[in-house]
Amino acid sequence: MDDCTLPVLNTGLRGIDVASSKICDVRGKEGKLIYRGFLIEDLATSSTFEETCFLLLYERLPKAKELNDFKQSLTSKRNIPKNIYTILKTLPPDMNPMDVLQMTTPLLIQNDPHAGKPEMEHVLFSAENMLSGIATITAAWDRIRNKKDVVEPDASLDHAANFLYMLNGAKPDEETAHFFDTGLLLHAEHSFNASTFTARQVASTRAHIYAAISSAIGSLSGALHGGANVRVMQMLKEIGSVDKIDGYINNILDSGGLIMGLGHAVYQTDDPRAIILKPMSKRMGELSGQTQWYKLTKALEIKGKAAFKAKKNRDIFCNVDFYSASLFYAMGIATDLFSPLFAISRVSGWAAHVIEEQFAMAAPKPSLYRPGAEYVGDYCGPDECIFLDIEDR
């Protein structure tokens, strides 16, 4: 094919509004994240993951009985179909956990007698089924691949504490469970990010919610989306110690590379979630005896911001991945589970968007997403090609 220069198009849809939504507002200039009208700082301080899930799915904060009923509903859905365990045991132990999750999530439909039915109550049941089931699958896969017995869920534990229990086989201390619960809450929703857009696009075809959530998991598996905090932890391990930060930063910036965890597509100040995660990472390091990761992250933040300002003459800011990596790692969670943790949390936001796409935003039926593209031609250029018989080519 001849070399050619294609016109530069806005292929990332940056700055393009594709739908209206009542779920989430990300105010990049102000550094604000809002779930259905509530600042993320207030939710992180006063709410829980389950209560926030209720808010996202049901469009308001629950009353005490409603929250209790919702938590009981989630608890009742933690046991996944037995054949999923059978499938997990047949998989290669080095299989990527996100591939495992994307493959097995649709199988949760077996526990859903009304799957695919268009009524709101049935879609909400499906959302709750995946909220619980995806957590169980993730914990079970980690146990199975490490040749450990699967841990059955504990109905006495909240969602976050139960996941850590199923993962490690021991009930977490109260502070660790609280930090993990808050971490899930902070990752629950973030407007039209790549995976949410994927879920809404699939939902716009009127596919059922299991298809939409499974496709979102596939989108989240990408290194530039859900895999970002994995790369932050890999970077921290590569640097190793505070005295090596300057050399690392200089090499990265001189080569045109990225300091993972610094910079965001929307925020023009520090990500409000990073601000909340920062002291949690510090304290979790103290609890686990692994203070080096927080210290390294903090030093990298200070030095990285200063070097970027000096070399690029502009500011750069922390995103959610910068401190979530050291937080989850200090909890003893394997690095390749960071993206599944993201999915465990974000399924609540995805489901809210699927529901909004299919029930609230278009009447009487959802509008199929069908963006256009500017055709720029192939080897014939923008003109039509003349078909030649094979012996004449």
N, C-alpha and C positions, 0 to 999 in steps of 0.2 A: 504494500500500500504506500502511495506517495505521502511524503511528509506534508502536513497541512496545519495551519493554525486555526483552531476553532474559536468562535467568539466566546467571551467570558459571560456565563450566565449565573444567575443566583440559584445554584443547584442545591444549596442548603436551606432554602426557604427562609433565610434569615430576614427578620423584619416583616414577614408576610403573615397576616392574620388569616387563618383558614376556617375558623369557627368562633362562635361566642360561647362562653362558659361561665357558670356560677361556682365552679369548684375551687379554683385556686388562682391567686394573683401573685406574680413575681415582679416586684418593682426594683429593677436593677440599679437605678440611680440612687435610690434610697436604701438599698440593702434590706428590703422587706420581703418576707414570705408570708402569705396569708392563706389559710385553709378556711373556706366558706366564711370569710369575714373575721376570723380569729388570727391574731399574730402568732407566729410560730413560737416566739419566746413565751407567750402566755400558756400555750398548749404544753410546751416542754416543761414548764414549771408546775402547772396545775392539773394537767390531764394525764391520761395513760394511753397506751397504744390502742387498746380495745375501745376506749371511749372516743378516740380520734377516728378510728375506723367507722364507728357508728355515725359520727358527724359527717364523714365523707360519703357514706352510703345512703344515709337517711336525711341528709341536708340540715341537721340540727343536732345540738347536744342532747343526750338522753336524760330522762329522769332516772331516779335510782332504780326503780323496778325494771325499766326498759334496759338499762345497762346490765343489770343482773341477768335478765332473760337473754340478752345478746351474748353475754359471756358463756352462759350455759349452752346456748346454741352452738357457739364455736367449739366448746369443749366436747359436745356430743359428736362432732364431725372430725375429730382428730384421728380416729381409727380408719385407716385407708383399706381398700380392697386387698385381700390376701395375695391375689395374683400379682400385684405390684411388687410385693416383697420377693416373690418367685422370680420375676423378671430382673429385679435389681441384682439378685444373686447370680444371674447368668452373665452379667456384663463384665467387661475387663475392668479391673480395679483402677487402672490409670485413665479411665474415661473421664472427660471433662464434666464436672458436676452440672454445669449449665446445659450441656447436651442431654444429660440424664434427666434433668428437670423438665426441659422442653419436651422430651419424649414421653415422660410419664404423667405429666399434668393432665393431658386429655383423658387419661384412664380413670381419673377421679369421677368422671361422668357416671361410672358404674354405681356410685353411691347417691346418685341424683335421679329420683324417679320422675322428675318433671323437666329434665334437661331439654333445652331447645324450645320449650314452650314460651310464647311471647309475652306472657303476663309478667308484670313487674315483680310480684311476690315470688315467682319461680326463678327469675333472674337473680334476685337478692339471695335466695337459697343457694343458688349456684356460686355466687360470690363468696358467701360464708364457707361453703364447702371447699373452695380453693384456698381461702385464707388459712384454714386449719390444715388441709391436706398437703399443701406445698411445704409447710413447715415440717410435717411428719416425714415426707419423702426425703427432704434434705438431710435431716438428722439420721434417718434410716440408711441412706446411701453412704454417709460418712462412716457409720458403724460397720456396715457390710464390707465396704472396700478395705477397711482396716482389720477384717476378720474378727470382729467383735459381735456379740449378740445384740440384736435390736432391742432397744429399751421402749417398753410400752408407755404411752402417755399417762401422766398423773393428773387426774381430774381436780385435785386440790390446788393446782398451781395455775397462775395466770399464763397468758399466751407466751410471753417472753421467758419467764422462768421455766415453763414446761419445755420449751425448745432447748434451752441449755441443759436441762435434765436429760432429755432424750439424746442429746448430743454426747454428753460426758458421762452419763450414768450416775451422777451425783447432783443433789439439789444445790443450786447456787446460793451464795450468801445474799442477803437482802440488798446490799449496795450494788453488787455486780448485776443482779437481776434488774434493779432500777435503771442502771446505766444502759443495759441492753434494751430495756423497754423504751427508754428515751431515744436511743439510737434508731429503733424501728420507727418510732413516731416521726422523727426528723426526716426519714427517707420515704414516708408514706405517699407523698404527692409532690409534684413539681411542675404543674401545668403541662404545656405541650412539648415535653421533651421527646426524644426519638422513640422510646418504647411506648409512651402514651399515644403519640400520633399513630404509631403502628396499630395499637389496639383499636383506636377510633376508626382508622381506615378500614380495618377488617370488619368492625361492627357496622360500618356504613353499608356493607353488602347484605346486612341482615343475617350474617353468620352468627351462631350462638356464642355465648360468652366464653366457653372453653376454647374455642378456636381463636378468639380475640386475645385472650390472656396467653395462650401458648405462643402466638406470634410475637407478642410483646416480650416474652422471655427470650425469644430468638434475637430480637433487637437489642435487648439488654446485655446479651452475651458478648457484644462487640467491645473491643479494647478501649474505644473512645467513649463508651457509655458506662455500663456497669462494671467494666474491667478496670476503670481508672484507679480505684483505691488499691487494687492488686498491684498495679504498676507503681503506686506510691510506696507500698511496702517493699517491693523489689528494689526501688531506688534507695530507700533507707538502708537496706541490707548491703547494697553495693557500696554506699558511702562508708558505712561502718562506724565512723567516729567523727566527732565534731571537728577535729583538726584537719579532716580531709574535705570539708564542705567547700571551702574556697576553690580548691583545684577542680572539684566536680562541677561547680557552678560555672566557672570560667570555660571549661571544656564544652559544657552543654550550650552555653550562650554563643560562644565563638563558632560552634558548628551549626548553629541555627536550630538546635534542639529545644525541647520543652522541659521545664522543671515540673514534674507531675504534681498535681494538687494545687498549683498556682495558676490562676487564670480561669475565667468562666465566660460562656457565650452570652450571658445576660447580666450578671452582677458587675457593677462598676465600683464596688466596695467589697469588703470581706463578706463572704457568704454568711448570713445570720446563723446557719446551721453549724458552720465551722467555729463560730464564736461560742456556741453552746457546747460543742464537742471538746473544745480545747481543755477546759478544766477537768472534764470527765476523763480524758486521756491521761492527764497528769495523775489524777487520783487512782485510776485503774493500774497505772504503772507501779504506784506505791503499794497497792494491794497485792499485786502479783510478784513484786520484787523485780520488775523489768522496767526500771525508770529510764533506762538508756534510750528507749524509742521515743518517749515524749521529749526528752532533752534534745535529741538529735533533730526531731521535727521542729521544735521551737527555734533552735539555732538556724536551721535551714530556712525557716520562714523569714527571720530577721535578715540573714545574709542574702537570701535569694531576692527579697524585695529590694534591698539596697543595690545589689548588683544589676538587677533589671532596670532600675531607675537610672543608674549611671550609664549603662550601655545603650539602652533603648530610649532614654529620656521620657519615660512614661511609667506610671504605677502599675503594679500587678497585685492581685489579691488572692487570698485563700479561698478555695472552694470546699465543698462538703467532704471530699475524699481525703483532704490533707491530714485531718486529725482522726477521721474514722478509721483509717488504716491502723494506726498505732493503738487505738482504743480496742478494736476487735482482736488485734494480735495479742495484746496483753491479756485478753480473756482466754487465750489458749485456742482460739479458733483458727483453723488452717486457712492459709492465704487464699487458696482456690475456692473457699466457701464464701468469700466476701461478696461475690456477685449473686449467688443464691440468697444470701442474707438480704441483699437489695430487693430481690424478687419477693421474698417472704413479706417484706414490708410493703412494697409498691403495688402488690396485687390489690390492695384496698383502693389506691388511687386509680389504677387501671380500671377496676370494676366500676367505680363511680363514673368514669368517663364513658365506659361502654353503655351504662344505663342512661347517662345524659344524651349520648349520641342517638340511642335507639328510642328513647321515650320523651325527651324534653325539648330537644333543640329543633326539630323539624316536624311539621305537620302536613298531612296526616301520617306520613311515613318518612324514614330517614333518607337523606339525600346521599347518593353514592359519590364517594370521593373520586374525582376524575380530573386530576390536574393536566394541564397541557404541556407541550414541549416544543421548542423551536427546532424544526428540522433543518440541519445544516448540510445534509448530503453525505455521500460516501465517496468512493474513489471516482465516481462520475461527477462529483461536485453537487451543487444544488439542482442540477438538471436531471431529467430522466435518463436512465441508461438504455442503450440499445442491446438487446439480447442477441448474442452470437452463438452459433452452433459450436459445440465443443472443439471440433477440429479447426475452427477458425479463430480461436482465442489466443 
